Amino acid sequence: MNIEQIRAYCLAKKASTEEFPFDEHTLVFKVLGKMFLMAPLRKWEAGEATITLKCDPNRTMELRDRYPSIYAGPYVSNKHWNTVDLFKGEISAEFTKELIDHSYDMVVKGMTKKMRDSLL
């Protein structure tokens, strides 16, 4: 997937927004103000397409062990977040969407009941 496809997929999710809260080069997608995906645009421009996604801690290491393109990224909790290298071609578009869905769902799951209900 290219960055525009990822952007469109993320923004199609309910209550999803995009922002640059850290700097002008790190695109972040949030649901009700809670981050579910980061994309460092400078890396994309350099041909190093990566995204960082929330992940169930029980699944984090399993994914890293199974896919060399999924690893612990900088600046986030290694227990709850994975960085996915999309440049190597190991991760399909369909699997990328599954990982994005999982991240979005994990963030929603961690919200208060009132916040979750507002998504219905």
Secondary structure, DSSP 8 states (H G I E B T S, - for coil): --HHHHHHHHHTSTTEEEE-SS-TTEEEEEETTEEEEEEEHHHHHTT--EEEEE--HHHHHHHHHH-TTEE--TTS-TTTEEEEE-TTS-S-HHHHHHHHHHHHHHHHHTS-HHHHHHT-
